[in-house]
Amino acid sequence: MSLFQRAHDIVAAKANKALDSAENPNEMLDYSYDQMLDHITKVRRALVDITASKKQLELQEQQLQHSIDHLNDQAKAALGQGREDLAREALSRKAAAQQQVDGLEPQRQQLDEEEQKMEQTLSTLQQRVNSFRSQKEVMKAQYTAASAMTSVNEEAAGIGKSLNDSGAALQRAQDKIANMQARASATDELLQSGVLEDVGGGTDDIQRELDEASASSGVDQELAALKAQIASAPPTPELPAGS
């Protein structure tokens, strides 16, 4: 089948089903089945036409045969009356009618042959349609089952992906919790050791003033001690002049 023919069939199937979705095997099978039924209908109509033509020929032949018999009787009657001229005319017409009857025979034989061919074609098509109908239903069932299985597999794949994502999220949460726990433990140790205050310089103003006052008091005490030491020391003797 050519690409053009396949495209034509698809378009025809869509128009027949009035569907806007993509090509569906079930639609194409139903469309092909409908086409086969339509073809059978056409063959049956042709067969009816052939049969009707045969009937017309038979009627025409019967009428001609009736005329032949009637003309033959007229010829006999004319001779009985001594009218040879009328008898001759009747026999002449009889011969013409017989010639028409003889001309109908080939037509009748031809119609008989066509009728036999059509009957054989119809029988073959009917068998094909019956076989195709069974296969069509099986194929549609297979397609439906395959579509359902595909949907289930795709859904299962989606669920698996979600589970994987959930596992990754759990792992990230556990890592973050562990990191926060480690930071909390380290901060607690620094607070307890006092290192965090030294590093951060986080002492308040009161503590700073107390530290400054303590340092100033120590300086004052040391200054007073030096003064007392100097006061209690003996005077330094003066050196004689000229020495």
Buried (B, 14 or more C-beta within 10 A) or exposed (E): EEEEEEEEBBEEBBEEBEEEEEEBBBBBBBBBBEBBBEBBEEBBEBBEEBEEBBEEBEEBBEEBEEBBEBBBEBBEEBBEEEBEEBBEBBBEBBEEBBEBBEEBEEBBEEBEEBBEEBEEBBEEBBEEBEEBBEEBEEBBEEBEEEEEEEEEEEEEEEEEEEEEEEEEEEEEEEEEEEEEEEEEEEEEEBEEEEEBEEEEEEEEEEEEEEEEEEEEEEEEEEEEEEEEEEEEEEEEEEEEEEE
